[in-house]
Amino acid sequence: MAARRRRRKKRNGSFVLSLLTFLIVIGAIVASVTVFLKVAEVQVSGSVRYPAADIVESSGIKTGDNMFMINKFEVAEKLLSEYPYIEQIKIRRKLPDTFLFEITERVAAAYVVSDGNRWLIDSNAHILERIAPDTEIKVPKISGCEVMTPVAGSPLILKNQDQLPVLREVLTSLRHTGMTESISRVEIDKLYDINLVYGDRFLIVLGDASELAKKIEMLRAVIGQLNDFDKGTINVSAVKEARFRPNASIDLSEKKQETPVVEDVNEEPVAEAETDQSEKTTDSASDTGAEGEENTQNPEEKNS
């Protein structure tokens, strides 16, 4: 009986000792987290438009803050709402005492006009900022849409929301082909007759909203085959073929009325190009762009 009591007392003593040891270990961990793991530095990478010091200040993280008491997701949301050009931010802890901010910035892809004000947007139709009247802009103007109450840092809202996916696809395709700065205007007032204006040289007829990425890729190939002094209308609405109608005096100014699409019942399904009194013909497949070139002359179109 006495031996049983001694064994029970020994087991109870071992349990108490184990519990005390566990509590001491937990206390040491908590103490190390609260006392030793404090922020000493915040590093920012990927930010070109905003100074790193401004981003750190806006984050609210200060030297001496506890590393594990900071909510990374709340910090990220705060920065995204305050800085319109930040598209994505990753926040990582680098033990023992550093926070890392990895930033991806948005890139201006076009601008819209609302109540006389110009607003930059990215290729995802996210509003970046309002531009001063005297500021030069090297991205295309979006015409033919009505903008509803633009606010920097917010998605673009149009009166005709059906225009938004079309706008995004056109701007994304222009960015991927490296043509953004070459295009001066994107016309989306009629979704069955979408047009681009290429500098002061070409009216680009895209037609409806189908396969826009392929049309723009083919356009890039076609323009690469034309001469630097060529002007006129390039029609890539058929997707698998392109037609060039030369016009040295083409008027590319913005018009309120619908831009006419040049059609010719005698045209063959090829890309036509004319220099002086000759024509260059280019066949193009949508996947490979325009390839092959042949000189021809049509006496009936010399003076047209």
C-alpha beads as a LAMMPS data file, in Angstrom:
LAMMPS data file: protein, C-alpha beads

304 atoms
303 bonds

1 atom types
1 bond types

-500.0 500.0 xlo xhi
-500.0 500.0 ylo yhi
-500.0 500.0 zlo zhi

Masses

1 110.0

Atoms # bond

1 1 1 0.000 0.000 0.000
2 1 1 2.799 2.413 0.970
3 1 1 4.764 1.394 -2.132
4 1 1 1.740 2.203 -4.331
5 1 1 1.468 5.665 -2.763
6 1 1 5.178 6.284 -3.388
7 1 1 4.819 5.289 -7.063
8 1 1 1.750 7.563 -7.484
9 1 1 3.580 10.425 -5.796
10 1 1 6.581 9.876 -8.080
11 1 1 4.394 9.938 -11.192
12 1 1 2.678 13.131 -10.056
13 1 1 6.045 14.721 -9.428
14 1 1 7.239 13.793 -12.941
15 1 1 4.081 15.241 -14.476
16 1 1 4.465 18.521 -12.590
17 1 1 8.120 18.727 -13.590
18 1 1 7.271 18.094 -17.254
19 1 1 4.525 20.730 -17.147
20 1 1 6.872 23.279 -15.597
21 1 1 9.522 22.507 -18.219
22 1 1 6.955 22.963 -21.004
23 1 1 5.772 26.276 -19.572
24 1 1 9.347 27.508 -19.257
25 1 1 10.066 26.640 -22.909
26 1 1 6.860 28.383 -24.074
27 1 1 7.735 31.400 -21.964
28 1 1 11.208 31.534 -23.510
29 1 1 9.755 31.391 -27.022
30 1 1 7.241 34.141 -26.270
31 1 1 9.956 36.240 -24.692
32 1 1 12.224 35.824 -27.721
33 1 1 9.393 36.791 -30.064
34 1 1 8.304 39.834 -28.072
35 1 1 11.708 41.025 -26.939
36 1 1 14.254 39.979 -29.550
37 1 1 12.447 39.677 -32.938
38 1 1 11.886 43.380 -33.602
39 1 1 11.943 45.246 -36.914
40 1 1 15.312 46.805 -37.649
41 1 1 14.916 47.424 -41.397
42 1 1 12.320 47.515 -44.218
43 1 1 13.686 46.955 -47.730
44 1 1 11.750 47.938 -50.879
45 1 1 12.468 46.590 -54.374
46 1 1 10.753 47.118 -57.739
47 1 1 9.426 50.609 -57.063
48 1 1 10.447 53.148 -59.714
49 1 1 7.664 55.712 -59.457
50 1 1 7.475 55.984 -55.652
51 1 1 10.419 56.594 -53.273
52 1 1 11.094 53.645 -50.989
53 1 1 11.035 55.920 -47.929
54 1 1 7.467 57.027 -48.750
55 1 1 6.285 53.439 -49.104
56 1 1 7.848 52.441 -45.777
57 1 1 6.270 55.416 -44.034
58 1 1 2.854 54.662 -45.530
59 1 1 3.090 51.025 -44.453
60 1 1 3.015 52.068 -40.810
61 1 1 5.859 49.684 -39.939
62 1 1 8.377 51.290 -37.601
63 1 1 11.755 50.275 -36.257
64 1 1 11.269 48.353 -33.032
65 1 1 7.855 46.921 -33.962
66 1 1 7.386 43.248 -33.254
67 1 1 7.989 41.184 -36.398
68 1 1 5.078 38.821 -35.801
69 1 1 2.534 41.333 -34.578
70 1 1 2.368 43.039 -37.988
71 1 1 -0.453 41.946 -40.315
72 1 1 1.160 41.691 -43.765
73 1 1 -2.168 41.547 -45.586
74 1 1 -3.470 44.731 -43.999
75 1 1 -0.228 46.513 -44.888
76 1 1 -0.455 45.326 -48.511
77 1 1 -4.087 46.464 -48.833
78 1 1 -3.199 49.881 -47.430
79 1 1 -0.356 50.391 -49.899
80 1 1 -2.432 49.197 -52.872
81 1 1 -5.172 51.689 -52.048
82 1 1 -2.765 54.586 -51.545
83 1 1 -0.482 54.101 -54.566
84 1 1 -2.363 53.609 -57.886
85 1 1 0.730 52.520 -59.830
86 1 1 1.358 49.544 -57.523
87 1 1 -0.187 46.495 -59.166
88 1 1 1.102 43.846 -56.773
89 1 1 3.105 43.823 -53.548
90 1 1 4.599 40.833 -51.772
91 1 1 5.645 41.287 -48.147
92 1 1 8.050 38.786 -46.618
93 1 1 9.751 38.503 -43.254
94 1 1 13.469 37.922 -43.343
95 1 1 14.514 36.801 -39.902
96 1 1 15.744 37.974 -37.579
97 1 1 14.799 41.637 -38.114
98 1 1 13.953 42.611 -41.746
99 1 1 10.800 43.086 -43.815
100 1 1 11.022 42.806 -47.619
101 1 1 8.564 44.619 -49.919
102 1 1 8.617 43.294 -53.510
103 1 1 6.624 45.641 -55.743
104 1 1 5.293 45.221 -59.290
105 1 1 4.234 48.511 -60.893
106 1 1 1.543 49.204 -63.464
107 1 1 2.528 50.696 -66.829
108 1 1 0.523 53.387 -68.614
109 1 1 -1.073 51.966 -71.787
110 1 1 -3.534 54.679 -72.909
111 1 1 -5.522 57.663 -71.742
112 1 1 -9.195 58.589 -71.650
113 1 1 -10.844 62.008 -71.535
114 1 1 -13.610 62.969 -69.128
115 1 1 -14.950 66.521 -68.691
116 1 1 -11.868 67.892 -70.415
117 1 1 -9.462 66.010 -68.108
118 1 1 -7.050 63.335 -69.315
119 1 1 -6.635 60.173 -67.253
120 1 1 -3.915 57.566 -67.728
121 1 1 -4.946 53.905 -67.575
122 1 1 -2.992 50.644 -67.747
123 1 1 -3.732 47.717 -70.067
124 1 1 -6.192 46.318 -67.521
125 1 1 -8.198 49.590 -67.607
126 1 1 -7.077 50.617 -64.115
127 1 1 -6.966 54.414 -63.653
128 1 1 -3.485 55.603 -62.720
129 1 1 -3.610 59.394 -62.510
130 1 1 -4.945 62.616 -63.983
131 1 1 -2.544 64.302 -66.391
132 1 1 -1.864 68.033 -66.471
133 1 1 -3.036 69.775 -69.685
134 1 1 0.499 70.663 -70.797
135 1 1 1.958 67.174 -70.236
136 1 1 3.070 65.232 -73.315
137 1 1 1.577 61.743 -73.497
138 1 1 3.180 58.925 -75.489
139 1 1 0.314 56.431 -75.274
140 1 1 -2.843 56.306 -77.435
141 1 1 -6.041 58.176 -76.757
142 1 1 -9.194 56.097 -76.323
143 1 1 -12.096 57.623 -78.255
144 1 1 -15.719 56.634 -78.686
145 1 1 -16.448 55.839 -75.037
146 1 1 -18.081 57.741 -72.173
147 1 1 -16.138 57.620 -68.898
148 1 1 -18.115 57.587 -65.654
149 1 1 -16.593 59.488 -62.677
150 1 1 -12.885 58.568 -62.985
151 1 1 -10.889 58.206 -59.755
152 1 1 -7.157 57.442 -59.600
153 1 1 -6.559 53.977 -58.183
154 1 1 -9.956 52.638 -59.272
155 1 1 -11.078 50.511 -62.229
156 1 1 -12.250 52.401 -65.292
157 1 1 -16.041 52.529 -65.563
158 1 1 -17.644 53.200 -68.944
159 1 1 -21.257 53.982 -69.728
160 1 1 -21.151 51.070 -72.157
161 1 1 -19.511 48.337 -70.088
162 1 1 -19.364 46.039 -73.143
163 1 1 -16.484 48.196 -74.375
164 1 1 -14.246 47.340 -71.410
165 1 1 -13.179 43.770 -72.338
166 1 1 -12.507 44.945 -75.898
167 1 1 -10.409 47.840 -74.634
168 1 1 -8.414 45.551 -72.344
169 1 1 -7.689 43.074 -75.138
170 1 1 -6.581 45.777 -77.562
171 1 1 -4.278 47.444 -75.017
172 1 1 -2.817 44.117 -73.852
173 1 1 -2.126 43.080 -77.455
174 1 1 -0.477 46.413 -78.261
175 1 1 1.754 46.023 -75.212
176 1 1 2.741 42.457 -76.147
177 1 1 3.635 43.495 -79.706
178 1 1 5.526 46.588 -78.544
179 1 1 3.249 48.907 -80.518
180 1 1 1.744 50.994 -77.709
181 1 1 3.727 54.164 -78.391
182 1 1 3.207 53.893 -82.170
183 1 1 -0.577 54.046 -81.891
184 1 1 -2.023 57.529 -81.435
185 1 1 -5.706 56.602 -81.087
186 1 1 -7.962 53.625 -80.375
187 1 1 -11.539 54.027 -81.621
188 1 1 -14.094 51.761 -79.923
189 1 1 -17.356 53.647 -80.401
190 1 1 -18.726 50.821 -82.582
191 1 1 -17.761 47.332 -81.421
192 1 1 -18.352 45.983 -84.918
193 1 1 -15.987 48.607 -86.387
194 1 1 -12.948 49.025 -84.131
195 1 1 -10.136 51.159 -85.525
196 1 1 -6.616 52.208 -84.605
197 1 1 -4.638 55.192 -85.827
198 1 1 -0.938 54.520 -86.324
199 1 1 0.879 57.840 -85.876
200 1 1 0.175 60.093 -88.848
201 1 1 0.419 57.255 -91.383
202 1 1 -2.233 54.561 -91.139
203 1 1 -5.873 53.987 -90.324
204 1 1 -6.068 50.414 -89.038
205 1 1 -9.403 48.631 -89.528
206 1 1 -9.797 45.816 -86.973
207 1 1 -13.463 45.174 -87.653
208 1 1 -15.391 43.460 -84.866
209 1 1 -14.074 42.317 -81.489
210 1 1 -13.221 38.765 -82.556
211 1 1 -9.592 37.552 -82.457
212 1 1 -8.192 41.014 -81.746
213 1 1 -4.844 39.666 -80.550
214 1 1 -4.282 37.833 -83.864
215 1 1 -5.310 40.882 -85.879
216 1 1 -2.862 43.123 -84.037
217 1 1 -0.064 40.588 -84.352
218 1 1 -0.701 40.410 -88.102
219 1 1 -0.785 44.212 -88.243
220 1 1 2.693 44.375 -86.738
221 1 1 3.994 42.027 -89.435
222 1 1 2.297 43.977 -92.240
223 1 1 3.668 47.341 -91.088
224 1 1 7.135 45.808 -91.009
225 1 1 6.864 45.139 -94.754
226 1 1 5.702 48.630 -95.778
227 1 1 8.001 51.516 -96.593
228 1 1 8.596 54.353 -94.149
229 1 1 6.808 56.817 -96.453
230 1 1 3.704 54.651 -97.062
231 1 1 0.366 56.035 -95.844
232 1 1 -3.189 54.791 -96.103
233 1 1 -5.634 52.236 -94.693
234 1 1 -4.651 48.761 -93.468
235 1 1 -7.567 46.371 -93.135
236 1 1 -6.925 43.289 -90.970
237 1 1 -10.565 42.609 -90.125
238 1 1 -10.525 39.317 -92.047
239 1 1 -7.933 37.896 -89.572
240 1 1 -6.198 35.631 -92.117
241 1 1 -5.441 38.330 -94.663
242 1 1 -4.572 42.006 -94.749
243 1 1 -5.318 44.723 -97.303
244 1 1 -3.450 47.984 -97.660
245 1 1 -5.109 50.848 -99.549
246 1 1 -2.532 53.609 -100.126
247 1 1 -3.588 57.210 -99.599
248 1 1 -0.816 59.778 -99.245
249 1 1 -3.253 62.481 -98.100
250 1 1 -5.313 60.363 -95.679
251 1 1 -7.085 62.392 -92.979
252 1 1 -6.461 60.759 -89.591
253 1 1 -7.916 63.520 -87.423
254 1 1 -10.505 62.524 -84.861
255 1 1 -14.046 62.781 -86.170
256 1 1 -17.358 62.633 -84.368
257 1 1 -19.004 60.664 -87.135
258 1 1 -18.278 57.011 -87.816
259 1 1 -14.986 56.410 -89.598
260 1 1 -15.758 54.911 -93.034
261 1 1 -14.316 51.494 -93.851
262 1 1 -12.652 51.423 -97.261
263 1 1 -14.075 48.629 -99.404
264 1 1 -13.448 47.761 -103.060
265 1 1 -15.551 45.069 -104.766
266 1 1 -12.678 44.435 -107.185
267 1 1 -10.116 43.807 -104.432
268 1 1 -8.592 40.378 -104.059
269 1 1 -8.136 38.962 -100.521
270 1 1 -4.561 40.211 -100.229
271 1 1 -2.743 43.105 -98.594
272 1 1 -2.319 45.835 -101.187
273 1 1 0.441 48.417 -101.036
274 1 1 1.184 51.095 -103.605
275 1 1 4.324 53.158 -103.983
276 1 1 4.264 55.835 -106.713
277 1 1 2.510 53.978 -109.587
278 1 1 3.100 50.395 -108.490
279 1 1 1.440 48.069 -105.986
280 1 1 2.956 45.650 -103.484
281 1 1 0.877 42.596 -102.610
282 1 1 1.312 40.693 -99.358
283 1 1 -0.493 37.501 -98.295
284 1 1 -0.626 36.933 -94.571
285 1 1 -1.758 34.133 -92.277
286 1 1 -2.953 35.118 -88.837
287 1 1 -0.481 32.924 -86.976
288 1 1 2.640 33.867 -88.927
289 1 1 1.882 37.493 -89.844
290 1 1 2.409 38.941 -93.336
291 1 1 4.905 37.104 -95.474
292 1 1 5.899 37.224 -99.133
293 1 1 5.826 40.306 -101.365
294 1 1 5.053 40.778 -105.070
295 1 1 5.033 43.920 -107.272
296 1 1 2.019 44.429 -109.548
297 1 1 0.430 47.322 -111.390
298 1 1 -3.257 48.006 -112.034
299 1 1 -3.789 50.625 -114.770
300 1 1 -7.363 51.285 -113.640
301 1 1 -6.243 52.393 -110.119
302 1 1 -3.307 54.601 -111.056
303 1 1 -5.194 57.817 -110.593
304 1 1 -7.561 56.681 -107.837

Bonds

1 1 1 2
2 1 2 3
3 1 3 4
4 1 4 5
5 1 5 6
6 1 6 7
7 1 7 8
8 1 8 9
9 1 9 10
10 1 10 11
11 1 11 12
12 1 12 13
13 1 13 14
14 1 14 15
15 1 15 16
16 1 16 17
17 1 17 18
18 1 18 19
19 1 19 20
20 1 20 21
21 1 21 22
22 1 22 23
23 1 23 24
24 1 24 25
25 1 25 26
26 1 26 27
27 1 27 28
28 1 28 29
29 1 29 30
30 1 30 31
31 1 31 32
32 1 32 33
33 1 33 34
34 1 34 35
35 1 35 36
36 1 36 37
37 1 37 38
38 1 38 39
39 1 39 40
40 1 40 41
41 1 41 42
42 1 42 43
43 1 43 44
44 1 44 45
45 1 45 46
46 1 46 47
47 1 47 48
48 1 48 49
49 1 49 50
50 1 50 51
51 1 51 52
52 1 52 53
53 1 53 54
54 1 54 55
55 1 55 56
56 1 56 57
57 1 57 58
58 1 58 59
59 1 59 60
60 1 60 61
61 1 61 62
62 1 62 63
63 1 63 64
64 1 64 65
65 1 65 66
66 1 66 67
67 1 67 68
68 1 68 69
69 1 69 70
70 1 70 71
71 1 71 72
72 1 72 73
73 1 73 74
74 1 74 75
75 1 75 76
76 1 76 77
77 1 77 78
78 1 78 79
79 1 79 80
80 1 80 81
81 1 81 82
82 1 82 83
83 1 83 84
84 1 84 85
85 1 85 86
86 1 86 87
87 1 87 88
88 1 88 89
89 1 89 90
90 1 90 91
91 1 91 92
92 1 92 93
93 1 93 94
94 1 94 95
95 1 95 96
96 1 96 97
97 1 97 98
98 1 98 99
99 1 99 100
100 1 100 101
101 1 101 102
102 1 102 103
103 1 103 104
104 1 104 105
105 1 105 106
106 1 106 107
107 1 107 108
108 1 108 109
109 1 109 110
110 1 110 111
111 1 111 112
112 1 112 113
113 1 113 114
114 1 114 115
115 1 115 116
116 1 116 117
117 1 117 118
118 1 118 119
119 1 119 120
120 1 120 121
121 1 121 122
122 1 122 123
123 1 123 124
124 1 124 125
125 1 125 126
126 1 126 127
127 1 127 128
128 1 128 129
129 1 129 130
130 1 130 131
131 1 131 132
132 1 132 133
133 1 133 134
134 1 134 135
135 1 135 136
136 1 136 137
137 1 137 138
138 1 138 139
139 1 139 140
140 1 140 141
141 1 141 142
142 1 142 143
143 1 143 144
144 1 144 145
145 1 145 146
146 1 146 147
147 1 147 148
148 1 148 149
149 1 149 150
150 1 150 151
151 1 151 152
152 1 152 153
153 1 153 154
154 1 154 155
155 1 155 156
156 1 156 157
157 1 157 158
158 1 158 159
159 1 159 160
160 1 160 161
161 1 161 162
162 1 162 163
163 1 163 164
164 1 164 165
165 1 165 166
166 1 166 167
167 1 167 168
168 1 168 169
169 1 169 170
170 1 170 171
171 1 171 172
172 1 172 173
173 1 173 174
174 1 174 175
175 1 175 176
176 1 176 177
177 1 177 178
178 1 178 179
179 1 179 180
180 1 180 181
181 1 181 182
182 1 182 183
183 1 183 184
184 1 184 185
185 1 185 186
186 1 186 187
187 1 187 188
188 1 188 189
189 1 189 190
190 1 190 191
191 1 191 192
192 1 192 193
193 1 193 194
194 1 194 195
195 1 195 196
196 1 196 197
197 1 197 198
198 1 198 199
199 1 199 200
200 1 200 201
201 1 201 202
202 1 202 203
203 1 203 204
204 1 204 205
205 1 205 206
206 1 206 207
207 1 207 208
208 1 208 209
209 1 209 210
210 1 210 211
211 1 211 212
212 1 212 213
213 1 213 214
214 1 214 215
215 1 215 216
216 1 216 217
217 1 217 218
218 1 218 219
219 1 219 220
220 1 220 221
221 1 221 222
222 1 222 223
223 1 223 224
224 1 224 225
225 1 225 226
226 1 226 227
227 1 227 228
228 1 228 229
229 1 229 230
230 1 230 231
231 1 231 232
232 1 232 233
233 1 233 234
234 1 234 235
235 1 235 236
236 1 236 237
237 1 237 238
238 1 238 239
239 1 239 240
240 1 240 241
241 1 241 242
242 1 242 243
243 1 243 244
244 1 244 245
245 1 245 246
246 1 246 247
247 1 247 248
248 1 248 249
249 1 249 250
250 1 250 251
251 1 251 252
252 1 252 253
253 1 253 254
254 1 254 255
255 1 255 256
256 1 256 257
257 1 257 258
258 1 258 259
259 1 259 260
260 1 260 261
261 1 261 262
262 1 262 263
263 1 263 264
264 1 264 265
265 1 265 266
266 1 266 267
267 1 267 268
268 1 268 269
269 1 269 270
270 1 270 271
271 1 271 272
272 1 272 273
273 1 273 274
274 1 274 275
275 1 275 276
276 1 276 277
277 1 277 278
278 1 278 279
279 1 279 280
280 1 280 281
281 1 281 282
282 1 282 283
283 1 283 284
284 1 284 285
285 1 285 286
286 1 286 287
287 1 287 288
288 1 288 289
289 1 289 290
290 1 290 291
291 1 291 292
292 1 292 293
293 1 293 294
294 1 294 295
295 1 295 296
296 1 296 297
297 1 297 298
298 1 298 299
299 1 299 300
300 1 300 301
301 1 301 302
302 1 302 303
303 1 303 304
